[in-house]
Amino acid sequence: MARPRVRLENRVRSSRACNSCKASKIRCSSQLPCAACIKRNRPCSFATRSDTGHVSTSPTSSARIEFNSPQAGTNTGDNSTSRGQDSPSERFVTGSNGEKVYIGETASLSFLAFLRRHLRPYVGPTPFTDGERQNPMLENDVVPVLNVYMDFDLGEEEALFRSYSEATSGLLHLFSSTDMDDFMETRAHLKREDLAARDMALAIGAQARAKSPRDAQAAAMYFSRARSMAFEDMLTHTSLSMVKLFILLAFFTLGACQQDAAFMYLGVASKAAIVLGLHQPMSWKRLQNADGSNLRLHIWHSLCILDVLTSSILGRPCTVPRATRHDLHALPLDPTQPAFNSVTKGAALLDDVCRILSRSVIIDVATAEELLQNLHLWSQNLPTCLRRFSCNNDSPLSSIDRECFFGRVHVSGIYYFSVILITRPFLIRHLMAKLRRDSGHETYAPINPKEADLAQVCMSSAVYMGELCRKTVAAVTASDLPFGNMCLFKIWTFGAGLILGYSIFAGEPSYEFQEAFSGVCEMLRKIGEASPQSRPYKETLSNFADTISAYRRQASQKFRRMVDQYIDRILVIDVDQDSSSHEDSTGTTHITVSVSSSASCGESGLGGSLTAEDPTFIGLRQVDDNWFVQQTWDDEQRWDGVSMQFLDNFAIDYGARSM
């Protein structure tokens, strides 16, 4: 009896092979161009079957038009086409317990897998390209919590609550200004759900502060106690405190790199909120006096914000149904919370972006420009107080200033992350085409100026994120701000780091990219010091930097071999030079990454004049603690050549503090 045919999606081997691999009878990666053809420097083409069953051969250049142009494909009246191989795809990854979990195509983990798969043919096996089992966004093993009781006095708990308020500024608005006093003074009279919510706030505060092992133990103790109370009655009694509790559980587990657990906690919170009718406008209109001024509305908005942000980084549908969202233009907003109000509106725009990108089609230029225009209008309407922050070492920040700082960082991070999500498909197509041209595997590919502009916007957003990271690290270090739970910002930063590394790998000639990449790595390193679960993010980017260095070295050696075929070096003159000439007046040796253009590198276009001693390799190999040298910050960075208006809507002045 014949063996049943295996479905294409269940096959381990490739479902098709290129013509060259078929003729050579070797294994093909089924990509265009495939790894074997890239290695052997030969053209790659696939046989396509027409509707009549006739097999025809498509040349490499024409076969790539399907992926390089969003207008390619059948004329169905829709400007979008199905996603090709030149884009991240949804996937299943193995969690810590061995189960397969779903990760959508918009997630940074999917983009990381795309880079590993598509850059390996160009550079070969490296710790980055072969690091599939070292995904930084996978679930960490749950550390068992020891049953240890720790006694904190009133002052210590107030400090933890302030740390919680700083870490969640702009993202959550679950407690009023008087709640802290009530929690501290009337603990014995609190309901079980209120007591659990209080403990979760203290757990997040200890997790964020992360000054000593005692903070880690306190965070584990408070979290364990609150989680036990959350499931004590098995969710049989729904209340506002229960919704708050599960939102806080989700935020804490995000900080502990337990994204799947956070996603499930948000699912419980969203269902409980709908049971209570928080999605209905009459809920906050009629009951606001009974539950407090707009308390129900603030809880609902906090849930929607965290739900959208968590779903966007995982590429999954939101747990809160879209049809239940409020019309933000008709809602009363708290004037004392400008960052929270702005994040609420920004999250709604981000939800629109993720909804369009999750359709498994290539976004077209017109749709991308419309989404960017919506973000631009939102950015233009941001309050002036959110656009600049000043600090120095001489005057410590007040508690309110510390909260305002993190709120502004979160507003800016959402903006840059949204822009990157919209424009990343265009960057991928632009840089993949550039890599193929530079490697000689694509002689001609039409360049869409609009797509090239959007690719530049994506790189510009990543550069702005890197600049924000550098200045945030300095401000946080100088003012001793909590670094332990930047749960969402670290993932946004990691995504920007992948964009910057990809751009450097493809040969974008700008020192700004290296500066921004350095800032991203420094931010992730500092977060990793406070939160050990976050260290894989920085380690992944360090491996990426080593891969870029190896690729440059290979390109330099290839170019040198070509040159040596036609020319010899006749005379070498050795002149002794003072080593101090390599340093500036401050004694700081500057390490730069200078990517040569095609004009200076010959036909290879990638590092033709580079050698093993080039600062490019030195700088990229040493992405560690010693690699981050003192940098001079410009008050303003400009990006030329981008036709679309793109604003750096947040700036940090690390100098004289304005009063």
N, C-alpha and C positions, 0 to 999 in steps of 0.2 A: 504494500500500500504506500502510495507516494506521501511524502511529508508535506503537511499543509504549508502554504505560502506564508511567510512572515510579513506582517504589515511593515510599511516603510518606517513608521515612527518607532517600531520595536526592534529594528535592526541595529546590531552592534557595528557592523561594517557600513561603509558608505553605500548609499543607494544608487550612486552613479559614479562613473569615472570619466576623466577627460580623454580625448583622443590619443594624446601622447602616452599616457599611462596605460591605456588599452593596448597600444602597439608595443610598448615595452614590457607589458605584463607585470607591472608593479602596482603596489597599493596606492590608491589615490585618496586624498583627503576630501574630495568632492567640493572643494572651495574654488573660487575663481579670483586669482590664479591659485592652483593647488600648491601644496608644499613641495612636492617633487619637482614641479616645473620651475618654481622659484630657485630651488637648490641647483638645478641643472641649467638655469639661465636659458630656458627655451619657451616658445610661445605655448599658451594654454588655451584650449577651446573645447567646447562640449557639443555633442550631437543632440539636437533638439528634434522632437517628434511633432509634426504638424497634425492638424485635425484629420487629414486624409491618411495618416499612418506612415507617411513618407519621412524618413530620417534625413535631416539636413545638418550640415556643420555650420556652427556659428563661430566666427572669429572672436578672438579675445576682446577686441575693442568694442564690437557691437554687442557682445554678450553682456558687457558691463553697463551698457546704457540703462538697463533695467534698474540698476541700483544707483547709478550716478544722477539720474534725472527723475524727479518725482512725477513728471508728466508722462513717463513711459508707461506702457501697458495698454490695455484695451480701452477703447473710448466708450466709457459707460456714463459719461456726464459728470463723473466725480474726479476732482483733481488729485485725489489721493490714490496711491497704489499700495498693494500688499507689501509688507516688509520683506526685504531680501536678506542676503547673507551679510550685507554691510550695515547691520544694525543689531543692537542687543536683542535678545529674544527671551521670552519667559522660560522658566526652567524650574526643575525640582532639585533641591539640594538635600543632603542627608544631615539631619539634626544630630544633636549630641546623644539622643536615645536611639538612633538608627532609623527613625521614620523620615520619609520624604516630605519636605515642606515646600510650598509654592512660593516662588519669588517672581514678581512681574518684571516686564521689560524696562520699566522706568527706574528700577532700583539700581543703586550704585553697584551692588553685587553682580547684577547682570552685565553692567558695563565693564566691570572688572573681568568677568569671564570672557566677554567679547575681546578685550584687549589681549588677554592671555592667548586666546585662540588665534587671533589674526596677526599678532606681532611675532609669534614663535617662528613662522616660516622665514622671517627676515633676520632674526638674531639667533635662532636655535634654542636649545633647552637652557634655561636659567632658573634660579630659584623663584623668579617672578612668573615666568611663563609656565612653569611646572608646579606652581604652588596652589593647585586646585583645592587641596585639602586644608589650606591655611586661610580660608575665607574669613576676614575679620568680622563679618556680620552674622556668622553662624552663632547658634545658641551656645553659651558657655555652660559647662557643667555647674549644677546648683551646689553650692558649698553648704554642707549641713550646718545649721545654726546651733551653737551650744546654748544650753539652758542656763544662761548666766544672768543674774540680776545686777543691774548697775543703778546706783542711786545718784540722781542729779538734783542739785538744788535749783531754786527758782531762777537765779541768775544764769546758770548754764542752759536751762531750757529756753529762756528768753533769747539767748545768743543763738541757739539752734534754730529757733523759729525765725529769727532775722536772716539766718543763712538760707532757710527755706524760701523766704520771701524774695531774696536776691536771685536764687537759682531759677525760680519760676516766674520772674518778672516779665510781663508781657505775654506769657503763655497761659497762666492759670490765674483766675480771680475767684477763689472759693471762700475766702474768709474776709470779713470786714475789718476795719481798723480796731474795733472793740473786741473782736473774737479772741485775740491773743490774751488780753486781760482776763476774759471769761475762762479761757482754757487753763490759765495758770492759777487763778484764784479759786475756782469752783470745781476742781477736778473731781472731788468726791460726789458731786451732784450731777455729773454729766451722764447722759444716756450711753449705752454701750457703743452705738454707732458713732456718736460724737467723740467718745473717748478713743475709739479706734482711728478716726480721722485725725485727731490730735496727735496720736502716736505716729501716724504716717507722715505728718508734716515734720515732726521732730526727726524721723528716720531720714527723710530727704535732706533736712538741714545738716545732719551729721554726715551723710553721704557726700554732700556737696563740699562741706568744709574740709574733711579729710586731712586734718593736720597731723594726726597721730593714729597709732593702732587703736587707741581708745575710741576715736570717732567711728572707726569701722565696726568695732564691737557694739557701740551704741546704736548704729544704724541697723545692724543685724538684729539686735534685741527688740528695738521698737517695731521693725518690720515684721518679725516673727509674731509678736504679740498682737499687732493689728490684723495680720492675716488670719490668725486663729479666731479672733472676734468676728471677722468678716464672714467666715463660713460656719459660725457657731450654730445658726438656725437654718443652714443650707438655703439661704436666699429666699426664705418664705415670707419675709416682711420687707416691703419696699418703702424707702424713705429718701428724703433729700440727702441725709447724712450718708446713706448707703451709696448714692451716686457719687458724692464727693470722695468717699472712701475708695471706691474702685478706680476713679480717675487718679487718685494719689498712688494707688498700688501700681497702676500702669506707668506713671512717671518714674517711680522708683525703679521698677524692673527695666525700663529703658536705660536708665543710668547704669544698671548692672549688666548691660548688654544682653538682656533677655527679651529680645524683640517679640518673639512669638507669645510669650507669657503676657507682655504688655498688650498685645493685640487682643488676646482673649479677655483680659480684664476690661478693656474698652468695650468689648462686646457686651459684657454684663452691665456695664454702666449705661450704655446706649439703650438697652432693652428696659432697664429700670427707669431711665428718664422718660421713655415713651409711655411706660405704664403710668407714670405720674403726670403725664400730659405736658411735659416741658416743651414739647415741639409745637404746642398750640399757643397762639398769641394771647388767648384769653387766660392762659395759665399765669402769666406774669402780670396781666392787667387786673385781674380780679383778686389774686391771692398775694400780691406783693406786700400788702399791709400785714397779712397774717404771718408771712415767712420772712419779713424784712424787706427793705427797699431794694427791689430788683434782684434779690438773691437768686431766685429761680432762673432769671434770665442770665445772670453771670455764670451760674453752674452750667447751663445749657451751652453757652458760648465757649466756656472752657472745654467742655466735652467735644464740641465740634472742632475746635482748634487742634486739640491733641489727636483727635481721630484723623483729621485730614493730614496732619504732618506725619503721623505714624504710618498711615496708609501710603503716603507718597514715597517714603524712603524704602518701603517694602514692595511697592508696586502692586498693592492689593486693593480691592474695593473697600470703600469706607463702611464701617459698621453702622453709622447713622445714615438712614435712608435720605437720599438727596431731596426727595419731595417734602421732607419734614423741615427743611431749613427755613429760617425766617427771612423776610425781606429786610436787609440791613439798613436800608434807607428809611424805614419806618420805625426803627427801634430807638428807644432812649439809651444813650451811651453815657457812661460815667465820665464826666469831664476831668476827674482826678486821675484817670488811667489812660493817658493818650497812647502809650505803647500797646496796651491790651486792645484798645479800640482799633488801632491800625493793624495789629496782627489778625484780629477778627476779620477785617475786610480783606487783608492779604491772603488769609487761608481760603476764603471763598474763591478768590481768583486762582489760587493754586489748585483748588479742587476742579475748576474748569479746565485747567491745563492737563491734569492727570486724566480726566474723563476723556479728553480728545486723544491723548497719547495712548490710552489703553484700548483703542479700537483695532489694534494690529494692522494699522496702515501707516504709510509714510506721510507725515504731516507736510502739507504744501506751503509754499511761500506766503500766500495770501492769509492763510489761517495763522501762521506764525506771526506775521506782522500785526494781525488783529489782536492776538494775545499779548504781544509786546506792547502794543498801544494801550491796552487796558492796564497793564502794569505801570506803564509810564504815567498815565493819568492818576493812578493810585499814589505813585511816588511823588508827583507834583503836589498832591493835596496833603502830604504828610505835614504835621505840625513842625514849626521851625525848631522847637525844642528837641526833636528827635534827630536832627541832622548834624549836630556837633556836640562833642563832649570834651572838656578840658580838665586836666589833673596834673599834679606834680607831687614831689616827695615832701615838700615843706608843710603842706596842710592836708591832714588825713580826710578822707571822704566821710561824710555823714551817712547814716543808714539810708536816708532817702536818696542821696546821690548814688550810693552803691546799687540800689534797686533800679534807678533810672539808667545806669550804665548798662546793666544786663538787658533791660528792656529794649534799649536802642540797638544793642548788638543783635538781639533776636529779630527785630524788625528788618535790619539790613541783611541778615543771613537769609531770611525768607525771600527777600527780593532777589538776591543773587542766585539762590538755589532755583527759583522759578524761571529766571532767565536762562540758566544753564539747561534746565529740562526742555524748554521750548526749542532752543537752538542747537542742542547736542546732536540731533540727527544730521543737521547740515554740516556740522564740524566733522562728523565721522565720514561722510561721503567726500568732503573736501580733502581731508588729510589722507584717506585711503587712496584716492586718486593721485594725490601727490606722491605718496610712497611708491605706487606702481610706476608712475612716470620716472621717478628718480632711480628706481631699480631696473628700468629698461623693459618692464613687462607690459607697458601700455604706451604706445607711440602717440596716440591721439585720443583725447577725451574732451568734449566741449565743456567749457566752464561757464556756469550760470552766474553772472555778476551778483544777482540777488542772493543766491545761496552762499557765495563767497563772503558777502557782507554779513550774513547771519552767522557764518562760521567765525568771523572776526568778533562779532558781538559775544559769542560763547566764550572765546578766549579772553576777551576783555572782562567779562563777568568773573571768570576764574582769577584773573590778575587782581581785580578789586577785592575779591575774597581773600587772596593771599596777603594783600596789603592790610586788610582789616585784621587778619590773624596776627601779623607782626605787631601791630600797635595794641591789639587787645592783650597779647602776652605781656607786653611792657607795662600796660596799665594795671593788669591784674596782679603782676608780680610786685609792682611798686606799692599798691594799695592793699595788698594781702586779701584779695577777693577770693571767694570759694571757686575752686577749679574742678571739684570732684564729680559734679553732675551737669555737664554740658552735653546732655544726652543727644539732643537733636543737632546742635551746632557742630559737634565733632563729625557727624555723618555728612552734613552739608560740606564741611571742610574737606573730608576725605574725597567726596565726589569732585570738588574743585581741584584737589591734588591730582586726581587721575586725568582730568582735562589738561592740566599744565604739563604733566609728564608725557602725555600723548602728543601734545604740541611740540615739546622739545624733541621727542623721538623723531617726529616727522620733519624736523628741521626748521622750525619757525625762528627767524633770526632776530631775537629781541632779548636783551639783558633783563627786561622786566619779568620775563617768564621765570628765570632762575631766582630772582628776588622773591617772587610770589611763591614759588615752590619751596624755597627756604622757609618762608613764613608759615606755610601750611604744615611742614614737617615739624617746625618748632612748636606750633600750637598743639599738634597731636602728641609730641613728646611730653609737653607739660601736662596735658590731660592724662597721659599714661602714667606719669609719676603719682598723680593723685588717685587714679582709677586703674588698677592693674588690668582689669578686663578690657580696657581700651587700647592696650599696647599693640595688638595686632594691626591696628590701623597704620600706625607709624612704621612698623616693621614691613608692611606691604609696600609702602611708598619708598622705603629704603631699598628694598629689593628691586623696585621699579627703577630707581636711580642707578643701581648697579647694572641693570639691563641696558639702560640708555648708554652708559659708559662703554659697555661691551659692544654695542652696535656701532658707536662712533669709532671705536678702535678697529673693528672689522672694516668699516668704510674707509678709514685712513690707510690701512694695510692694503686693501684692494686698489685704492688709487695709487699708492706708492709703487705697487708691483707694475701697474700699467705705465707709470712714468719711467720706471727703471728700464723698460723695454726700449725706450727711445733716447734716453739721455743719461749721462754719467755725471757725477759730481767730481770736478777736476781739483779744486783747491778748497781746503778747510783751514780757516784761520782761527786759532784759539787766542782769545783776549781775556785776561783776568779782569773781572769786574767786582766792585764792592757789592756784597749781598744786600746792603742797605738801599741800593738803587731800586730794588724791587718793592720797597715799602714807601708809603706816603709819609707825610710829615708827622702823622700821629703814630707811626710805627705799626699800623694795621695792614696786613697783607690782604689784598682784595682778591677773592676767588670768583672768577666770572665764567659764565657759560656763553661762548660766542659761537653761534651756529653759522657756518659759511653758507652763502647763497650759491646758486647754480653758477653765477658768473665767475666766482672765485674758486669753484671746486670742479670745474670741468663738467662733463656730461653726467657724472655721478650725482652732482648736486647735493651730496651728503658728506660733508667733512673732507673734501678733497685735500685741503692743506693742513689737516689735523695730524698730529703725531701722538705717540703714547704719552709724551710729556705735556700735552696741551692742557691748559687749565680746565677745559671741559671735562676731561676724564678725572682729573684730581677732584674737582668740585662735586661731580656726580658720584664718585666712588665713596666719598666721605660724608655721607648724609648721616652723621651721628652727632654726639654732643660737641665735638671739636669742630664740626663743619660750620656751625652757625657763628659767624663772626659779627663784630659790631657793624651795623649798617647805618648809613646816613639816610634819613628819611626826607623825602621831598614833601613840601607842603601840599603840592598838587601834582598828580600824575595825569597825563593826557594821552589819549589814544587817537592817533591820526588815521585817516583812511577809512573810517567807518561812517557810512552814509546815514545810518539810522541813529537817532538821538538816544544816548545811553548815559545815564547819570550815576555818578558815585554819590549816593544819597546819604552817606554817613561818614563822618570824619572824626578822628580822635586827635586832639591837640595834647601832646605830652610835653607840657611846658607850663607857662604861667596859667594858673587856674583863674578863670573868670568868676567874679563874685556876683 
